Amino acid sequence: MDARLAYEIDVVAASRAQTADTAVIVDTRKQLSWDHGHVAGALHLPADTPDARLTMLPRDRTLVVYGWGPGCNGATYTARRLLAEGFDVREMIGGYEYWVRNGFALERGGTVTRQAPDRLATAES
């Protein structure tokens, strides 16, 4: 269990790390999903991205990867790949679904919005 927790982060901690500029959030979903909406400020690195694009990722901060939600393991595969390349990586538990449900900033078509937090998903106000 400890080994697993060393590579995971919840959405609240991920949001705090992004705000503190100690982490970069990375969306691993397909282009259509990214276009539908994504974490504001995230980088887009679909799971099937060629290795050459990995050079765009910063090595001086933790990379927090996410997929759609708890039932999506695309972020797990990307995290494994990035770890093998020597990056400091965490997988965001709950993915995009729980980011949205917590009311954190979303981006779509260049516009940043927030939805009201789902009280079942967060104690944050």
Secondary structure, 3 states (H helix, E strand, C coil): CHHHHCCEECHHHHHHHHHCCCEEEEECCCHHHHHHCEECCCEECCCCCCHHHHHHCCCCCEEEEECCCCCCCHHHHHHHHHHHCCCCEEEECCHHHHHHHCCCCEEECCEEECCCCCCCCCCCC
